[in-house]
Amino acid sequence: MRVEILGSEVAFITRPFVKPLQLSSGTIEVITEAQVNVVVKAGETRAMGRGSIYLSDLWAWPDASFTHDVKDSLLRQHCEHISTNLKRFCGEPAHPLELGLRLHDAFCHGDDPPPLARAMCASPFDAAIHDAAGHALGLSAFKFYEQPHPAPSADRHFGGQEGRACRAIRELFRQPPHSALDAWVIVGAKDDLARDLVPWIKERGYRCFKLKLLARSNAEDVERTVAVYRAAKSAGVPAPRLSADSNEANPDAEHVLDYLGRLRAIDRDAFGSLLYLEQPTGRDIRKHRHDWRAVTKFKPVMLDEGLTSLDLLEEAAAQGWSGLALKTCKGHSFVLAAAAWAHARGMKLSVQDLTNPGFSAIHSALLAAHLPSINGVELNSPQYTPAANASWLPRLQKLIEPRDGTHRIPDAFAIGLGSKL
């Protein structure tokens, strides 16, 4: 399979949040969506594919010395730079996995902006390459791994054997992919539970709740966790499922262990409902090195912002991280290679969100349908930017804005990464 990049373009849309999203690093009230088209050639067939992502500077580039407007402008410029130079970054025709990893390796290093922000800018181009290749070949992008095609940028992480990465990815995929995935709603640190949580249970049937914790006080975080659990129970959820995300605000693994110990002592049922924790400590896992084994005896701890290079996978395993919290905003090729590496070593996988709207929500849902994720999929654009989904509704309501707490993948055969849905 040899795919050639012919050209690309990017456009930007400003998306206001209907309610602020509170992170430990600040609050998101408005965001830019980068929408990408890429044209490829596979054999004698040309086709165009699409990709999109939110340029979430507060998440990917939490540097308080720059304003949101400054960072947003710079991120747009980086997307335009990638668009202009995509063919050069990706190189000669190759398997889409190889093209995406070449883009990641060529662009996603450096400190200004940092690697995570660079990967975010590159991710819609990687998605669009896979979508376009699928259109050209008449295949789902998840069918690209039926044969062990060479992908040197990935194969070197799988013992160097040609085609081994494709085989590992094929072995990773669910057969058949899931058609229904648990839906999650975010519970912000300052959300009013009666106003901001209960309607998602009563009106939309949600059973899974992601807590945004501030990690300023374990006593406060435990109190909040118990309150959310009990509110969900009182609203009619017989067995609430929780996850906790402090967005790196915990100082160390001992602080996390203390939170879990306090939670178990105060409410064993709430403790039992907690499925996993996302990236509790600083994202530079070489600088912020912790031993997670004492924590993971009780709950899985998933690496998110700290995974910016495939070269970090060995370090993550050595520190005892339970698995990877995967996001399409790091790049489709990167996510598949990292997930296959982790899965082969018995690590867990979850599929998280960057408030992906529209096509990027479809992409994330298709990814989760094919991976053995422990959480289903997190899609929170219905919560924060519902207007960005308008052109897909009501046709894809069961996928994007479900009313029964379950995202349902349409029966229609997905070509590429789902833009034809």
LINRAZI-V752398 format. One record per residue. N is the residue number from 1. RES is the residue in three letters. SS is DSSP state (2 for helix, 1 for strand, 0 for the rest). Layout:
N_RES_SS / N_RES_SS
This chain:
1_MET_0 / 2_ARG_0 / 3_VAL_1 / 4_GLU_1 / 5_ILE_1 / 6_LEU_1 / 7_GLY_1 / 8_SER_1 / 9_GLU_1 / 10_VAL_1 / 11_ALA_1 / 12_PHE_1 / 13_ILE_1 / 14_THR_1 / 15_ARG_1 / 16_PRO_1 / 17_PHE_1 / 18_VAL_1 / 19_LYS_1 / 20_PRO_1 / 21_LEU_1 / 22_GLN_1 / 23_LEU_1 / 24_SER_0 / 25_SER_0 / 26_GLY_1 / 27_THR_1 / 28_ILE_1 / 29_GLU_1 / 30_VAL_1 / 31_ILE_1 / 32_THR_1 / 33_GLU_1 / 34_ALA_1 / 35_GLN_1 / 36_VAL_1 / 37_ASN_1 / 38_VAL_1 / 39_VAL_1 / 40_VAL_1 / 41_LYS_1 / 42_ALA_1 / 43_GLY_0 / 44_GLU_0 / 45_THR_1 / 46_ARG_1 / 47_ALA_1 / 48_MET_1 / 49_GLY_1 / 50_ARG_1 / 51_GLY_1 / 52_SER_1 / 53_ILE_1 / 54_TYR_1 / 55_LEU_0 / 56_SER_0 / 57_ASP_2 / 58_LEU_2 / 59_TRP_2 / 60_ALA_2 / 61_TRP_0 / 62_PRO_0 / 63_ASP_0 / 64_ALA_0 / 65_SER_0 / 66_PHE_0 / 67_THR_0 / 68_HIS_2 / 69_ASP_2 / 70_VAL_2 / 71_LYS_2 / 72_ASP_2 / 73_SER_2 / 74_LEU_2 / 75_LEU_2 / 76_ARG_2 / 77_GLN_2 / 78_HIS_2 / 79_CYS_2 / 80_GLU_2 / 81_HIS_2 / 82_ILE_2 / 83_SER_2 / 84_THR_2 / 85_ASN_2 / 86_LEU_2 / 87_LYS_2 / 88_ARG_2 / 89_PHE_2 / 90_CYS_2 / 91_GLY_0 / 92_GLU_0 / 93_PRO_0 / 94_ALA_1 / 95_HIS_0 / 96_PRO_2 / 97_LEU_2 / 98_GLU_2 / 99_LEU_2 / 100_GLY_2 / 101_LEU_2 / 102_ARG_2 / 103_LEU_2 / 104_HIS_2 / 105_ASP_2 / 106_ALA_2 / 107_PHE_2 / 108_CYS_0 / 109_HIS_0 / 110_GLY_0 / 111_ASP_1 / 112_ASP_0 / 113_PRO_0 / 114_PRO_1 / 115_PRO_2 / 116_LEU_2 / 117_ALA_2 / 118_ARG_2 / 119_ALA_2 / 120_MET_2 / 121_CYS_2 / 122_ALA_2 / 123_SER_2 / 124_PRO_2 / 125_PHE_2 / 126_ASP_2 / 127_ALA_2 / 128_ALA_2 / 129_ILE_2 / 130_HIS_2 / 131_ASP_2 / 132_ALA_2 / 133_ALA_2 / 134_GLY_2 / 135_HIS_2 / 136_ALA_2 / 137_LEU_2 / 138_GLY_0 / 139_LEU_0 / 140_SER_1 / 141_ALA_2 / 142_PHE_2 / 143_LYS_2 / 144_PHE_0 / 145_TYR_0 / 146_GLU_0 / 147_GLN_0 / 148_PRO_0 / 149_HIS_0 / 150_PRO_0 / 151_ALA_0 / 152_PRO_2 / 153_SER_2 / 154_ALA_2 / 155_ASP_2 / 156_ARG_2 / 157_HIS_2 / 158_PHE_2 / 159_GLY_0 / 160_GLY_0 / 161_GLN_0 / 162_GLU_0 / 163_GLY_0 / 164_ARG_2 / 165_ALA_2 / 166_CYS_2 / 167_ARG_2 / 168_ALA_2 / 169_ILE_2 / 170_ARG_2 / 171_GLU_2 / 172_LEU_2 / 173_PHE_0 / 174_ARG_0 / 175_GLN_0 / 176_PRO_0 / 177_PRO_0 / 178_HIS_0 / 179_SER_0 / 180_ALA_1 / 181_LEU_1 / 182_ASP_1 / 183_ALA_1 / 184_TRP_1 / 185_VAL_1 / 186_ILE_1 / 187_VAL_1 / 188_GLY_0 / 189_ALA_0 / 190_LYS_0 / 191_ASP_0 / 192_ASP_0 / 193_LEU_2 / 194_ALA_2 / 195_ARG_2 / 196_ASP_2 / 197_LEU_2 / 198_VAL_2 / 199_PRO_2 / 200_TRP_2 / 201_ILE_2 / 202_LYS_2 / 203_GLU_0 / 204_ARG_0 / 205_GLY_0 / 206_TYR_0 / 207_ARG_0 / 208_CYS_1 / 209_PHE_1 / 210_LYS_1 / 211_LEU_1 / 212_LYS_1 / 213_LEU_0 / 214_LEU_0 / 215_ALA_0 / 216_ARG_0 / 217_SER_0 / 218_ASN_2 / 219_ALA_2 / 220_GLU_2 / 221_ASP_2 / 222_VAL_2 / 223_GLU_2 / 224_ARG_2 / 225_THR_2 / 226_VAL_2 / 227_ALA_2 / 228_VAL_2 / 229_TYR_2 / 230_ARG_2 / 231_ALA_2 / 232_ALA_2 / 233_LYS_2 / 234_SER_2 / 235_ALA_0 / 236_GLY_0 / 237_VAL_0 / 238_PRO_0 / 239_ALA_0 / 240_PRO_0 / 241_ARG_1 / 242_LEU_1 / 243_SER_1 / 244_ALA_1 / 245_ASP_1 / 246_SER_0 / 247_ASN_0 / 248_GLU_0 / 249_ALA_0 / 250_ASN_0 / 251_PRO_0 / 252_ASP_0 / 253_ALA_2 / 254_GLU_2 / 255_HIS_2 / 256_VAL_2 / 257_LEU_2 / 258_ASP_2 / 259_TYR_2 / 260_LEU_2 / 261_GLY_2 / 262_ARG_2 / 263_LEU_2 / 264_ARG_2 / 265_ALA_2 / 266_ILE_2 / 267_ASP_0 / 268_ARG_2 / 269_ASP_2 / 270_ALA_2 / 271_PHE_2 / 272_GLY_2 / 273_SER_2 / 274_LEU_1 / 275_LEU_1 / 276_TYR_1 / 277_LEU_1 / 278_GLU_1 / 279_GLN_0 / 280_PRO_0 / 281_THR_0 / 282_GLY_0 / 283_ARG_0 / 284_ASP_0 / 285_ILE_0 / 286_ARG_0 / 287_LYS_0 / 288_HIS_0 / 289_ARG_0 / 290_HIS_0 / 291_ASP_0 / 292_TRP_0 / 293_ARG_2 / 294_ALA_2 / 295_VAL_2 / 296_THR_2 / 297_LYS_0 / 298_PHE_0 / 299_LYS_0 / 300_PRO_1 / 301_VAL_1 / 302_MET_1 / 303_LEU_1 / 304_ASP_0 / 305_GLU_0 / 306_GLY_0 / 307_LEU_0 / 308_THR_0 / 309_SER_0 / 310_LEU_2 / 311_ASP_2 / 312_LEU_2 / 313_LEU_2 / 314_GLU_2 / 315_GLU_2 / 316_ALA_2 / 317_ALA_2 / 318_ALA_2 / 319_GLN_2 / 320_GLY_0 / 321_TRP_0 / 322_SER_0 / 323_GLY_1 / 324_LEU_1 / 325_ALA_1 / 326_LEU_1 / 327_LYS_0 / 328_THR_2 / 329_CYS_2 / 330_LYS_2 / 331_GLY_0 / 332_HIS_2 / 333_SER_2 / 334_PHE_2 / 335_VAL_2 / 336_LEU_2 / 337_ALA_2 / 338_ALA_2 / 339_ALA_2 / 340_ALA_2 / 341_TRP_2 / 342_ALA_2 / 343_HIS_2 / 344_ALA_2 / 345_ARG_0 / 346_GLY_0 / 347_MET_0 / 348_LYS_1 / 349_LEU_1 / 350_SER_1 / 351_VAL_1 / 352_GLN_0 / 353_ASP_0 / 354_LEU_0 / 355_THR_0 / 356_ASN_0 / 357_PRO_0 / 358_GLY_2 / 359_PHE_2 / 360_SER_2 / 361_ALA_2 / 362_ILE_2 / 363_HIS_2 / 364_SER_2 / 365_ALA_2 / 366_LEU_2 / 367_LEU_2 / 368_ALA_2 / 369_ALA_2 / 370_HIS_2 / 371_LEU_0 / 372_PRO_0 / 373_SER_0 / 374_ILE_0 / 375_ASN_0 / 376_GLY_0 / 377_VAL_1 / 378_GLU_0 / 379_LEU_0 / 380_ASN_0 / 381_SER_2 / 382_PRO_2 / 383_GLN_2 / 384_TYR_2 / 385_THR_0 / 386_PRO_2 / 387_ALA_2 / 388_ALA_2 / 389_ASN_2 / 390_ALA_2 / 391_SER_2 / 392_TRP_2 / 393_LEU_0 / 394_PRO_0 / 395_ARG_0 / 396_LEU_0 / 397_GLN_2 / 398_LYS_2 / 399_LEU_2 / 400_ILE_2 / 401_GLU_0 / 402_PRO_0 / 403_ARG_0 / 404_ASP_0 / 405_GLY_0 / 406_THR_1 / 407_HIS_1 / 408_ARG_1 / 409_ILE_0 / 410_PRO_0 / 411_ASP_0 / 412_ALA_0 / 413_PHE_0 / 414_ALA_0 / 415_ILE_0 / 416_GLY_1 / 417_LEU_0 / 418_GLY_0 / 419_SER_0 / 420_LYS_0 / 421_LEU_0
